[in-house]
């Protein structure tokens, strides 16, 4: 029985996703991916001409959703000055805020792959998302120092990576992220 082409393409992407999660994009080999997908490397190149094309197939949908939701959130919050009182209101209804803000879209295992990238053309997306988050946080906290907001965002990213690796269930990952985000926000509100 011949396996359908879409099934092979999907299997290759699934195996590559797992390899990229475990070893990182840079340390994963197309030969290993082909072997684990039970196909030849030549056949795999029929679907994905190179490793970066495979990476794009895997993470571009996530990048597009994250960028769109981040942009929407920034537009919605653009004219709202974050005061201690308004921040406490957000904190009281944190789950609703996370739902509306699009933060849940960051809780996708493909984000780990993106955030670990070092040497591909897709690094520009990672840097743009992190920069947008830093600028937004800088605006929210009304701070001049970009590096301060970058440290906070990097800490949040490390927490997110840890949660996504530790919790297979997306709902459980969301709950854990909510707890960490609440702790972080509580500390930041004290600085407003």
For each residue, the residues with C-beta under 8 A, 3 or more apart:
1:
2:
3: 7 8
4: 7 8
5: 8 9 47
6: 9 10
7: 3 4 10 11
8: 3 4 5 11 12 37 39 43 47
9: 5 6 12 13 47
10: 6 7 13 14
11: 7 8 14 15 37 38 39
12: 8 9 15 16 33 34 37 39 44 47 48 54
13: 9 10 16 17 54 57 58
14: 10 11 17 18 37
15: 11 12 18 19 33 36 37
16: 12 13 19 20 28 33 37 54 55 58
17: 13 14 20 21 58 109 110 113
18: 14 15 21 22 36
19: 15 16 22 23 28 32 33 36
20: 16 17 23 24 25 28 55 58 113 116
21: 17 18 109 112 113 165
22: 18 19
23: 19 20 27 28
24: 20 27 28 113 116 118
25: 20 28 51 55 113 116 117 118 119 120
26: 117 118 119 120
27: 23 24
28: 16 19 20 23 24 25 32 33 51
29: 32 33
30: 33 34 41 44 45 50 51 54
31: 34 35 41
32: 19 28 29 35 36
33: 12 15 16 19 28 29 30 36 37 44 54
34: 12 30 31 37 39 40 41 43 44
35: 31 32 38
36: 15 18 19 32 33
37: 8 11 12 14 15 16 33 34 44
38: 11 35
39: 8 11 12 34 43 44
40: 34 43 44
41: 30 31 34 44 45
42: 45 46
43: 8 34 39 40 46 47
44: 12 30 33 34 37 39 40 41 47 48
45: 30 41 42 48 49 50
46: 42 43
47: 5 8 9 12 43 44
48: 12 44 45 51 53 54 57
49: 45 53
50: 30 45 53 54
51: 25 28 30 48 54 55
52: 55 56 120 121 122
53: 48 49 50 56 57
54: 12 13 16 30 33 48 50 51 57 58
55: 16 20 25 51 52 58 59 113 120 122
56: 52 53 59 60 122
57: 13 48 53 54 60
58: 13 16 17 20 54 55 110 113
59: 55 56 62 63 110 113 114 122
60: 56 57 63 64
61: 64 65 110
62: 59 65 66 105 108 110 111 114
63: 59 60 66 67 114 122 125 129
64: 60 61 67 68
65: 61 62 68 69 105
66: 62 63 69 70 102 105 106 108 111 129
67: 63 64 70 71 125 128 129
68: 64 65 71 72 102
69: 65 66 72 73 101 102 103 105
70: 66 67 73 74 102 129 132 133 136
71: 67 68 74 75 132
72: 68 69 75 76 102
73: 69 70 76 77 101 102 103 136
74: 70 71 77 78 132 136
75: 71 72 78
76: 72 73 80 101
77: 73 74 80 136 140
78: 74 75
79:
80: 76 77 86
81: 86 142
82: 86 87 140 141 142 192
83: 86 87 192
84: 87 88 189 192
85: 88 89
86: 80 81 82 83 89 90
87: 82 83 84 90 91 185 188 189 192
88: 84 85 91 92 189
89: 85 86 92 93
90: 86 87 93 94 97 185
91: 87 88 94 182 185 186 189
92: 88 89
93: 89 90 96 97
94: 90 91 97 98 178 181 182 185
95: 98 99 178
96: 93 99 100
97: 90 93 94 100 101
98: 94 95 101 103 104 174 178 181
99: 95 96 104
100: 96 97
101: 69 73 76 97 98
102: 66 68 69 70 72 73 105
103: 69 73 98 106 107 177 181
104: 98 99 107 174
105: 62 65 66 69 102 108
106: 66 103 111 160
107: 103 104 111 160 163 164 170 173 174 177
108: 62 66 105 111 164
109: 17 21 112 113 164
110: 17 58 59 61 62 113 114
111: 62 66 106 107 108 114 115 160 161 164
112: 21 109 115 116 161 164 165
113: 17 20 21 24 25 55 58 59 109 110 116 117
114: 59 62 63 110 111 117 122 125 126 129
115: 111 112 126 157 160 161
116: 20 24 25 112 113 161
117: 25 26 113 114 120 122 123 126
118: 24 25 26 123
119: 25 26 123
120: 25 26 52 55 117 123
121: 52 124
122: 52 55 56 59 63 114 117 125 126
123: 117 118 119 120 126 127
124: 121 127 128
125: 63 67 114 122 128 129
126: 114 115 117 122 123 129 130
127: 123 124 130 131
128: 67 124 125 131 132
129: 63 66 67 70 114 125 126 132 133
130: 126 127 133 134 150 153 154 157
131: 127 128 134 135
132: 70 71 74 128 129 135 136
133: 70 129 130 136 137 153
134: 130 131 137 138 146 149 150 153
135: 131 132 138 139 146 149
136: 70 73 74 77 132 133 139 140
137: 133 134 140 141 149 152 153
138: 134 135 141 143 144 145 146 148 149
139: 135 136 142
140: 77 82 136 137
141: 82 137 138 149 188 191 192
142: 81 82 139 192
143: 138 148 149
144: 138
145: 138 148 149
146: 134 135 138 149 150
147: 150 151
148: 138 143 145 151 152
149: 134 135 137 138 141 143 145 146 152 153
150: 130 134 146 147 153 154
151: 147 148 154 155
152: 137 148 149 155 156 184 188
153: 130 133 134 137 149 150 156 157
154: 130 150 151 157 158
155: 151 152 158 159 184
156: 152 153 159 160 180 181 184
157: 115 130 153 154 160 161
158: 154 155 161 162
159: 155 156 162 163 177 180 184
160: 106 107 111 115 156 157 163 164 177
161: 111 112 115 116 157 158 164 165
162: 158 159 165 166
163: 107 159 160 166 167 173 176 177 180
164: 107 108 109 111 112 160 161 167 173
165: 21 112 161 162
166: 162 163 176
167: 163 164 172 173 176
168: 172
169: 172 173
170: 107 173 174
171: 174 175
172: 167 168 169 175 176
173: 107 163 164 167 169 170 176 177
174: 98 104 107 170 171 177 178
175: 171 172 178 179
176: 163 166 167 172 173 179 180
177: 103 107 159 160 163 173 174 180 181
178: 94 95 98 174 175 181 182
179: 175 176 182 183
180: 156 159 163 176 177 183 184
181: 94 98 103 156 177 178 184 185
182: 91 94 178 179 185 186
183: 179 180 186 187
184: 152 155 156 159 180 181 187 188
185: 87 90 91 94 181 182 188 189
186: 91 182 183 189 190
187: 183 184 190 191
188: 87 141 152 184 185 191 192
189: 84 87 88 91 185 186 192
190: 186 187
191: 141 187 188
192: 82 83 84 87 141 142 188 189
